[in-house]
Amino acid sequence: MVHTASLEARPDPAAYLLLQFLAWIADRPRGYTETMEAWRTSCPRLPVWEDATAGHLVRLEAGDATTGGDTRVLLTEAGEALLAHA
């Protein structure tokens, strides 16, 4: 039997995945197409893109040469702050 206290003490794997996603975005310019290919999932337990957009942690911006003209995915101030405090 698993005690409730031990479940509450366990870190949420989805939170770690979200931080990994934010670090990946922060690493270098990322295009929307590249981001979707790397991070889109049909698993309802791992909605990284959905969590990041709903939480206003990433934003979209018109593309440029760094993304081959593809829409850019960037961290918002909230995304940068969350990553900095992780």
N, CA, C and O atoms as a GROMACS GRO file, in nm:
protein
  344
    1MET      N    1   0.083  -0.118   0.000
    1MET     CA    2   0.000   0.000   0.000
    1MET      C    3   0.088   0.124   0.000
    1MET      O    4   0.186   0.131   0.074
    2VAL      N    5   0.055   0.222  -0.082
    2VAL     CA    6   0.129   0.346  -0.090
    2VAL      C    7   0.059   0.451  -0.006
    2VAL      O    8  -0.062   0.472  -0.018
    3HIS      N    9   0.135   0.515   0.079
    3HIS     CA   10   0.078   0.618   0.165
    3HIS      C   11   0.066   0.750   0.090
    3HIS      O   12   0.150   0.781   0.005
    4THR      N   13  -0.036   0.827   0.120
    4THR     CA   14  -0.059   0.955   0.054
    4THR      C   15   0.060   1.048   0.071
    4THR      O   16   0.096   1.117  -0.024
    5ALA      N   17   0.121   1.051   0.187
    5ALA     CA   18   0.234   1.140   0.212
    5ALA      C   19   0.350   1.109   0.118
    5ALA      O   20   0.418   1.201   0.072
    6SER      N   21   0.374   0.982   0.089
    6SER     CA   22   0.485   0.948   0.000
    6SER      C   23   0.455   0.989  -0.144
    6SER      O   24   0.547   1.022  -0.218
    7LEU      N   25   0.328   0.988  -0.183
    7LEU     CA   26   0.291   1.034  -0.318
    7LEU      C   27   0.310   1.184  -0.331
    7LEU      O   28   0.356   1.233  -0.434
    8GLU      N   29   0.274   1.258  -0.228
    8GLU     CA   30   0.288   1.403  -0.232
    8GLU      C   31   0.434   1.445  -0.234
    8GLU      O   32   0.466   1.551  -0.289
    9ALA      N   33   0.523   1.366  -0.177
    9ALA     CA   34   0.664   1.401  -0.172
    9ALA      C   35   0.734   1.375  -0.304
    9ALA      O   36   0.843   1.428  -0.327
   10ARG      N   37   0.675   1.297  -0.391
   10ARG     CA   38   0.737   1.266  -0.519
   10ARG      C   39   0.723   1.383  -0.615
   10ARG      O   40   0.615   1.441  -0.628
   11PRO      N   41   0.833   1.418  -0.683
   11PRO     CA   42   0.823   1.525  -0.782
   11PRO      C   43   0.737   1.482  -0.901
   11PRO      O   44   0.729   1.364  -0.934
   12ASP      N   45   0.674   1.578  -0.963
   12ASP     CA   46   0.589   1.554  -1.079
   12ASP      C   47   0.677   1.541  -1.203
   12ASP      O   48   0.744   1.637  -1.240
   13PRO      N   49   0.680   1.424  -1.268
   13PRO     CA   50   0.762   1.406  -1.388
   13PRO      C   51   0.727   1.505  -1.498
   13PRO      O   52   0.815   1.547  -1.574
   14ALA      N   53   0.602   1.543  -1.509
   14ALA     CA   54   0.560   1.639  -1.612
   14ALA      C   55   0.624   1.776  -1.587
   14ALA      O   56   0.654   1.848  -1.682
   15ALA      N   57   0.645   1.812  -1.461
   15ALA     CA   58   0.709   1.940  -1.430
   15ALA      C   59   0.854   1.939  -1.478
   15ALA      O   60   0.903   2.039  -1.530
   16TYR      N   61   0.922   1.827  -1.460
   16TYR     CA   62   1.060   1.816  -1.509
   16TYR      C   63   1.064   1.822  -1.660
   16TYR      O   64   1.154   1.884  -1.718
   17LEU      N   65   0.969   1.760  -1.723
   17LEU     CA   66   0.962   1.763  -1.869
   17LEU      C   67   0.936   1.905  -1.919
   17LEU      O   68   0.992   1.947  -2.020
   18LEU      N   69   0.852   1.978  -1.850
   18LEU     CA   70   0.825   2.117  -1.887
   18LEU      C   71   0.953   2.201  -1.875
   18LEU      O   72   0.982   2.282  -1.963
   19LEU      N   73   1.028   2.181  -1.768
   19LEU     CA   74   1.154   2.254  -1.752
   19LEU      C   75   1.254   2.216  -1.861
   19LEU      O   76   1.328   2.301  -1.910
   20GLN      N   77   1.257   2.090  -1.898
   20GLN     CA   78   1.344   2.046  -2.006
   20GLN      C   79   1.304   2.113  -2.137
   20GLN      O   80   1.390   2.157  -2.214
   21PHE      N   81   1.175   2.122  -2.162
   21PHE     CA   82   1.124   2.190  -2.282
   21PHE      C   83   1.166   2.337  -2.283
   21PHE      O   84   1.213   2.387  -2.385
   22LEU      N   85   1.148   2.406  -2.171
   22LEU     CA   86   1.185   2.547  -2.164
   22LEU      C   87   1.335   2.566  -2.186
   22LEU      O   88   1.376   2.660  -2.255
   23ALA      N   89   1.416   2.478  -2.130
   23ALA     CA   90   1.561   2.486  -2.150
   23ALA      C   91   1.596   2.462  -2.297
   23ALA      O   92   1.686   2.526  -2.351
   24TRP      N   93   1.525   2.371  -2.360
   24TRP     CA   94   1.546   2.342  -2.502
   24TRP      C   95   1.514   2.464  -2.587
   24TRP      O   96   1.587   2.495  -2.680
   25ILE      N   97   1.405   2.532  -2.556
   25ILE     CA   98   1.367   2.654  -2.628
   25ILE      C   99   1.472   2.762  -2.605
   25ILE      O  100   1.511   2.833  -2.699
   26ALA      N  101   1.519   2.776  -2.482
   26ALA     CA  102   1.615   2.881  -2.448
   26ALA      C  103   1.753   2.858  -2.509
   26ALA      O  104   1.830   2.952  -2.525
   27ASP      N  105   1.784   2.734  -2.543
   27ASP     CA  106   1.917   2.698  -2.591
   27ASP      C  107   1.957   2.769  -2.720
   27ASP      O  108   2.071   2.812  -2.735
   28ARG      N  109   1.863   2.780  -2.814
   28ARG     CA  110   1.892   2.844  -2.942
   28ARG      C  111   1.759   2.875  -3.011
   28ARG      O  112   1.655   2.826  -2.968
   29PRO      N  113   1.761   2.956  -3.116
   29PRO     CA  114   1.636   2.987  -3.186
   29PRO      C  115   1.568   2.858  -3.235
   29PRO      O  116   1.632   2.773  -3.297
   30ARG      N  117   1.440   2.847  -3.208
   30ARG     CA  118   1.362   2.730  -3.248
   30ARG      C  119   1.243   2.774  -3.331
   30ARG      O  120   1.174   2.870  -3.298
   31GLY      N  121   1.221   2.703  -3.438
   31GLY     CA  122   1.104   2.727  -3.521
   31GLY      C  123   0.986   2.646  -3.470
   31GLY      O  124   1.002   2.546  -3.401
   32TYR      N  125   0.867   2.690  -3.507
   32TYR     CA  126   0.745   2.620  -3.467
   32TYR      C  127   0.744   2.478  -3.520
   32TYR      O  128   0.707   2.385  -3.449
   33THR      N  129   0.783   2.460  -3.646
   33THR     CA  130   0.782   2.326  -3.706
   33THR      C  131   0.876   2.233  -3.632
   33THR      O  132   0.838   2.120  -3.599
   34GLU      N  133   0.997   2.279  -3.604
   34GLU     CA  134   1.094   2.198  -3.529
   34GLU      C  135   1.040   2.165  -3.390
   34GLU      O  136   1.053   2.052  -3.343
   35THR      N  137   0.980   2.262  -3.326
   35THR     CA  138   0.926   2.243  -3.192
   35THR      C  139   0.816   2.137  -3.192
   35THR      O  140   0.814   2.049  -3.106
   36MET      N  141   0.725   2.147  -3.287
   36MET     CA  142   0.616   2.050  -3.294
   36MET      C  143   0.669   1.910  -3.326
   36MET      O  144   0.619   1.811  -3.271
   37GLU      N  145   0.767   1.899  -3.413
   37GLU     CA  146   0.822   1.768  -3.445
   37GLU      C  147   0.889   1.706  -3.324
   37GLU      O  148   0.883   1.584  -3.305
   38ALA      N  149   0.953   1.788  -3.242
   38ALA     CA  150   1.027   1.736  -3.128
   38ALA      C  151   0.940   1.715  -3.004
   38ALA      O  152   0.967   1.624  -2.926
   39TRP      N  153   0.837   1.797  -2.984
   39TRP     CA  154   0.767   1.798  -2.856
   39TRP      C  155   0.618   1.766  -2.861
   39TRP      O  156   0.557   1.747  -2.756
   40ARG      N  157   0.559   1.759  -2.977
   40ARG     CA  158   0.416   1.727  -2.980
   40ARG      C  159   0.396   1.582  -2.936
   40ARG      O  160   0.476   1.495  -2.971
   41THR      N  161   0.292   1.558  -2.863
   41THR     CA  162   0.263   1.423  -2.816
   41THR      C  163   0.112   1.402  -2.814
   41THR      O  164   0.035   1.497  -2.797
   42SER      N  165   0.072   1.281  -2.830
   42SER     CA  166  -0.070   1.249  -2.819
   42SER      C  167  -0.101   1.190  -2.682
   42SER      O  168  -0.215   1.151  -2.654
   43CYS      N  169   0.000   1.186  -2.596
   43CYS     CA  170  -0.020   1.132  -2.462
   43CYS      C  171  -0.083   1.237  -2.373
   43CYS      O  172  -0.024   1.343  -2.352
   44PRO      N  173  -0.201   1.212  -2.320
   44PRO     CA  174  -0.268   1.312  -2.236
   44PRO      C  175  -0.195   1.338  -2.105
   44PRO      O  176  -0.223   1.438  -2.038
   45ARG      N  177  -0.103   1.252  -2.067
   45ARG     CA  178  -0.028   1.272  -1.943
   45ARG      C  179   0.093   1.364  -1.963
   45ARG      O  180   0.151   1.409  -1.864
   46LEU      N  181   0.132   1.390  -2.086
   46LEU     CA  182   0.251   1.470  -2.112
   46LEU      C  183   0.221   1.586  -2.208
   46LEU      O  184   0.278   1.591  -2.317
   47PRO      N  185   0.135   1.676  -2.169
   47PRO     CA  186   0.098   1.786  -2.258
   47PRO      C  187   0.194   1.905  -2.246
   47PRO      O  188   0.153   2.015  -2.209
   48VAL      N  189   0.322   1.884  -2.277
   48VAL     CA  190   0.424   1.987  -2.255
   48VAL      C  191   0.392   2.115  -2.331
   48VAL      O  192   0.392   2.223  -2.273
   49TRP      N  193   0.366   2.104  -2.461
   49TRP     CA  194   0.337   2.224  -2.540
   49TRP      C  195   0.213   2.295  -2.486
   49TRP      O  196   0.213   2.417  -2.472
   50GLU      N  197   0.109   2.219  -2.457
   50GLU     CA  198  -0.014   2.277  -2.408
   50GLU      C  199   0.006   2.346  -2.273
   50GLU      O  200  -0.046   2.455  -2.250
   51ASP      N  201   0.083   2.283  -2.184
   51ASP     CA  202   0.111   2.344  -2.054
   51ASP      C  203   0.190   2.473  -2.070
   51ASP      O  204   0.163   2.572  -2.002
   52ALA      N  205   0.288   2.472  -2.159
   52ALA     CA  206   0.372   2.590  -2.180
   52ALA      C  207   0.293   2.706  -2.239
   52ALA      O  208   0.311   2.821  -2.199
   53THR      N  209   0.205   2.677  -2.333
   53THR     CA  210   0.126   2.785  -2.393
   53THR      C  211   0.017   2.833  -2.298
   53THR      O  212  -0.005   2.954  -2.286
   54ALA      N  213  -0.051   2.742  -2.232
   54ALA     CA  214  -0.157   2.780  -2.138
   54ALA      C  215  -0.100   2.859  -2.020
   54ALA      O  216  -0.166   2.948  -1.966
   55GLY      N  217   0.022   2.826  -1.981
   55GLY     CA  218   0.086   2.896  -1.871
   55GLY      C  219   0.158   3.023  -1.913
   55GLY      O  220   0.224   3.088  -1.832
   56HIS      N  221   0.146   3.060  -2.042
   56HIS     CA  222   0.209   3.181  -2.096
   56HIS      C  223   0.360   3.178  -2.074
   56HIS      O  224   0.421   3.280  -2.040
   57LEU      N  225   0.420   3.060  -2.093
   57LEU     CA  226   0.564   3.043  -2.075
   57LEU      C  227   0.639   3.056  -2.206
   57LEU      O  228   0.760   3.079  -2.207
   58VAL      N  229   0.569   3.040  -2.318
   58VAL     CA  230   0.627   3.057  -2.451
   58VAL      C  231   0.537   3.147  -2.534
   58VAL      O  232   0.418   3.162  -2.505
   59ARG      N  233   0.596   3.206  -2.637
   59ARG     CA  234   0.519   3.290  -2.728
   59ARG      C  235   0.568   3.264  -2.870
   59ARG      O  236   0.677   3.212  -2.891
   60LEU      N  237   0.486   3.300  -2.965
   60LEU     CA  238   0.521   3.286  -3.106
   60LEU      C  239   0.552   3.423  -3.163
   60LEU      O  240   0.490   3.524  -3.126
   61GLU      N  241   0.648   3.425  -3.254
   61GLU     CA  242   0.689   3.550  -3.317
   61GLU      C  243   0.717   3.522  -3.464
   61GLU      O  244   0.752   3.409  -3.500
   62ALA      N  245   0.703   3.623  -3.546
   62ALA     CA  246   0.731   3.606  -3.689
   62ALA      C  247   0.871   3.549  -3.708
   62ALA      O  248   0.965   3.585  -3.637
   63GLY      N  249   0.883   3.459  -3.805
   63GLY     CA  250   1.010   3.394  -3.831
   63GLY      C  251   1.114   3.487  -3.889
   63GLY      O  252   1.084   3.596  -3.937
   64ASP      N  253   1.238   3.441  -3.883
   64ASP     CA  254   1.350   3.515  -3.941
   64ASP      C  255   1.451   3.415  -3.995
   64ASP      O  256   1.422   3.296  -4.006
   65ALA      N  257   1.568   3.463  -4.028
   65ALA     CA  258   1.671   3.376  -4.088
   65ALA      C  259   1.716   3.265  -3.994
   65ALA      O  260   1.756   3.158  -4.040
   66THR      N  261   1.709   3.288  -3.863
   66THR     CA  262   1.755   3.185  -3.769
   66THR      C  263   1.666   3.061  -3.770
   66THR      O  264   1.708   2.953  -3.730
   67THR      N  265   1.543   3.078  -3.816
   67THR     CA  266   1.450   2.964  -3.822
   67THR      C  267   1.406   2.937  -3.965
   67THR      O  268   1.305   2.870  -3.987
   68GLY      N  269   1.480   2.987  -4.061
   68GLY     CA  270   1.445   2.964  -4.201
   68GLY      C  271   1.311   3.024  -4.239
   68GLY      O  272   1.243   2.973  -4.328
   69GLY      N  273   1.273   3.131  -4.171
   69GLY     CA  274   1.145   3.196  -4.200
   69GLY      C  275   1.027   3.136  -4.125
   69GLY      O  276   0.918   3.191  -4.128
   70ASP      N  277   1.049   3.023  -4.058
   70ASP     CA  278   0.943   2.959  -3.980
   70ASP      C  279   0.911   3.044  -3.857
   70ASP      O  280   1.000   3.112  -3.805
   71THR      N  281   0.789   3.041  -3.812
   71THR     CA  282   0.750   3.112  -3.691
   71THR      C  283   0.841   3.070  -3.576
   71THR      O  284   0.867   2.952  -3.557
   72ARG      N  285   0.890   3.167  -3.501
   72ARG     CA  286   0.980   3.140  -3.390
   72ARG      C  287   0.902   3.110  -3.263
   72ARG      O  288   0.795   3.166  -3.240
   73VAL      N  289   0.957   3.022  -3.181
   73VAL     CA  290   0.904   2.993  -3.048
   73VAL      C  291   1.004   3.049  -2.949
   73VAL      O  292   1.122   3.012  -2.951
   74LEU      N  293   0.957   3.138  -2.862
   74LEU     CA  294   1.044   3.205  -2.766
   74LEU      C  295   0.986   3.193  -2.625
   74LEU      O  296   0.865   3.174  -2.608
   75LEU      N  297   1.072   3.205  -2.526
   75LEU     CA  298   1.026   3.209  -2.389
   75LEU      C  299   0.969   3.347  -2.359
   75LEU      O  300   1.017   3.448  -2.410
   76THR      N  301   0.867   3.350  -2.277
   76THR     CA  302   0.816   3.476  -2.225
   76THR      C  303   0.896   3.509  -2.100
   76THR      O  304   0.981   3.431  -2.057
   77GLU      N  305   0.870   3.625  -2.041
   77GLU     CA  306   0.936   3.658  -1.914
   77GLU      C  307   0.902   3.554  -1.807
   77GLU      O  308   0.987   3.517  -1.727
   78ALA      N  309   0.778   3.508  -1.807
   78ALA     CA  310   0.737   3.407  -1.710
   78ALA      C  311   0.812   3.276  -1.733
   78ALA      O  312   0.853   3.210  -1.637
   79GLY      N  313   0.831   3.238  -1.859
   79GLY     CA  314   0.906   3.117  -1.891
   79GLY      C  315   1.051   3.128  -1.850
   79GLY      O  316   1.108   3.034  -1.795
   80GLU      N  317   1.113   3.245  -1.876
   80GLU     CA  318   1.251   3.269  -1.835
   80GLU      C  319   1.264   3.264  -1.683
   80GLU      O  320   1.360   3.207  -1.631
   81ALA      N  321   1.169   3.323  -1.613
   81ALA     CA  322   1.174   3.325  -1.466
   81ALA      C  323   1.161   3.184  -1.408
   81ALA      O  324   1.233   3.147  -1.316
   82LEU      N  325   1.068   3.106  -1.464
   82LEU     CA  326   1.050   2.969  -1.416
   82LEU      C  327   1.176   2.889  -1.437
   82LEU      O  328   1.219   2.814  -1.349
   83LEU      N  329   1.236   2.902  -1.552
   83LEU     CA  330   1.360   2.829  -1.584
   83LEU      C  331   1.473   2.874  -1.494
   83LEU      O  332   1.552   2.792  -1.448
   84ALA      N  333   1.483   3.003  -1.468
   84ALA     CA  334   1.591   3.056  -1.384
   84ALA      C  335   1.581   3.009  -1.240
   84ALA      O  336   1.682   2.994  -1.172
   85HIS      N  337   1.459   2.985  -1.193
   85HIS     CA  338   1.440   2.945  -1.054
   85HIS      C  339   1.429   2.794  -1.035
   85HIS      O  340   1.398   2.746  -0.926
   86ALA      N  341   1.454   2.721  -1.140
   86ALA     CA  342   1.443   2.574  -1.131
   86ALA      C  343   1.568   2.512  -1.072
   86ALA      O  344   1.575   2.390  -1.057
   0.00000   0.00000   0.00000
